[in-house]
Amino acid sequence: MDQKSTEKLFAGLSPEQQKQVQNILADQNKTQQILQTPQAQALLKKLMGENHNG
């Protein structure tokens, strides 16, 4: 994630929420756990588009 993307993500978050997100992103295990959830999978699918997989 580049600096501008991070700034956009954090723009609507409180300082405590920003800290939580930074901690999650810094921990590869936590990040992987989150990415495996059905909610994250649905969001990624929506963001990348249904046809992105081939």
C-alpha positions as CSV (number, residue, x, y, z in Angstrom):
1,M,0.0,0.0,0.0
2,D,1.5,3.3,-1.0
3,Q,1.5,6.5,1.2
4,K,-1.4,8.2,-0.6
5,S,-3.6,5.1,-0.3
6,T,-2.7,4.9,3.4
7,E,-3.6,8.6,3.9
8,K,-6.9,8.1,2.2
9,L,-7.7,5.1,4.3
10,F,-6.8,6.9,7.5
11,A,-8.6,10.1,6.6
12,G,-11.9,8.9,8.0
13,L,-10.6,7.1,11.1
14,S,-10.0,8.2,14.6
15,P,-6.4,8.1,15.9
16,E,-7.2,4.9,17.9
17,Q,-8.7,3.3,14.7
18,Q,-5.6,4.4,12.8
19,K,-3.4,2.7,15.4
20,Q,-5.4,-0.5,15.2
21,V,-5.2,-0.6,11.4
22,Q,-1.5,0.0,11.5
23,N,-1.0,-2.8,14.0
24,I,-3.0,-5.2,11.9
25,L,-1.2,-4.3,8.7
26,A,2.2,-4.7,10.5
27,D,1.3,-8.2,11.6
28,Q,1.4,-10.6,8.6
29,N,-0.6,-13.3,10.5
30,K,-3.4,-10.9,11.5
31,T,-3.5,-9.6,7.9
32,Q,-3.8,-13.1,6.5
33,Q,-6.5,-14.0,9.0
34,I,-8.6,-11.0,8.0
35,L,-8.1,-11.6,4.2
36,Q,-9.4,-15.1,4.6
37,T,-12.8,-14.0,6.0
38,P,-15.8,-14.1,3.7
39,Q,-16.3,-10.4,4.2
40,A,-12.8,-9.6,3.0
41,Q,-13.1,-12.0,0.1
42,A,-16.3,-10.4,-1.0
43,L,-14.9,-6.9,-0.7
44,L,-11.8,-7.9,-2.7
45,K,-13.9,-9.5,-5.4
46,K,-16.0,-6.3,-5.6
47,L,-13.0,-4.0,-5.8
48,M,-11.1,-6.1,-8.4
49,G,-14.2,-7.0,-10.4
50,E,-15.6,-10.4,-11.1
51,N,-13.7,-10.8,-14.3
52,H,-10.2,-10.1,-12.8
53,N,-9.7,-13.8,-12.0
54,G,-9.6,-14.8,-15.6
